[in-house]
Amino acid sequence: MAISNGSDHENGENSIAPSLQTEGAAVEVMDTIMVRPTKPTCRHLMYMSGVDQILAAAGPSRTILFYRGQVDSTAAVKRLEHAIASVLVPYYPMAGRLARDENGRIAIDCNDEGVQIIHARCDLSITDLQGKGFAIQPYFRQLVPMDHLQSSDSSDDALASFQVTAFKDGITLGIAVAHSVADGVAMWNFIKAVSETSRSQPLSIYPLHARYLLKPSVFIPHTVFLSPDSEEGTKTAKVAPYNGCEEPRRESNTNREVLQQRVIHFSREMLDILKKECLNTISNTKAGDFVTSFQALGAYLWKRLAMAQNLDGETGVDFRVAMDVRSRMIPPLTLAFFGNAVVGVPTPSTAGELVTESLGATCARIRRSINQVDDDYIKRALIDRENKDLRKIALSNVQVLTLRNGTGFHVFEAAEFGWGQPEAVRPPFEHREGEMTLYPGKEAKSIDVIVALSEATCKNFFSENLYPNDPLQNSPLLLPA
């Protein structure tokens, strides 16, 4: 397990501990411009689904791409400006602003006000960052816009913002998108469209603006829900209660404890070892069964975190991932669907169960939860979320491991804007212990995990003695923290 020597980072929403500021790492903004569509688009108020409404309580999606080489940042800004202006015609909601409809719900005012581009500079080296495995640094927050926003419901801010920062030997591109407007699939489709246009390539995907397809009043009349006691194929209007638990809310870190930001690189070989171990220890496997890299790695991280936290055996420790449901709905949504088409999928357990069971048993828990996400599950979840305010849901005391899974996005190809592919992709930081982001590594079929841990948990998490039967323990790729 290759671990970068990352800096510590304070766990405050809008502050960085002064002692953690890196000397000479100040980012200076040189220019800010607003980019509007190359031609007027149709102005209207666009409906936002219940999932969009829920995710308005979440902060913007923020990503940093690192490019090494002699790149003219001024020329890069110009290239982006022309490409974004063109792309905002088919992706016109991104040029709008959030507003309220007659019912007080958030909607998109498609008004062509535009997307922001920031041009900045930083007197540091991309090569130096690369030598440290692109470990998370405190100043990363200054490399991507929207750091001041804790939610995605602001009516004053652009829905998307790009920041080009010139380094001594390269640039970074920070991209921020209001989470209420787009999930990961939609965001990366938008980024890919900008990169294709910047290279004078035709768009491979044109967006489908049809958020109303997730509106219960639209799909309920056309959906067959089977009650538990109905005969197979019998149509019924009964809609069973949605049994999935709501997105958890937890208290923020009130004592402002410093969290250790770490990047862990899992090579293809390491992932193969984990998948093999899961298959060997899952009960009742049969020929043709397989385990995905995400399932195996998720089980490994969940199990290791529960061990490192030294929790009481009866403490609830849930695993949660936001699943893209485009292909799981009936009829399926196209990949081009632009909006939030995700459902939070919880996997419950206790700390005692995770510590004592095999890695395969933990993996099987995750698989069962994922496999239950069918059309009925999704539509009941959409009904449940249609008029729910996340901020009015009671706080949960359950410990939660939340994985933001970006491994399915072809980030290196999608982020080729004409100055080469990025060397790495990172979030600016992780907010809380138990939240992790997964991105593809530069090496084929590898995964980079970005995690924040308290000092005590971090020490345990990387201890060689933590996990006696760790399948990676004897791997030559396992490095001490």
Helices and strands as residue ranges (DSSP letters): E 2-3, E 8-10, G 18-20, E 27-35, E 45-46, H 50-55, E 61-68, H 73-87, G 92-95, E 97-100, E 106-109, E 115-122, H 126-131, G 138-143, E 160-167, E 170-177, H 184-198, G 211-214, H 216-219, G 220-222, E 258-266, H 268-281, H 293-308, E 317-324, E 342-347, H 351-356, H 359-371, H 375-385, G 390-392, E 399-405, H 411-414, E 424-426, E 435-440, E 447-454, H 455-461
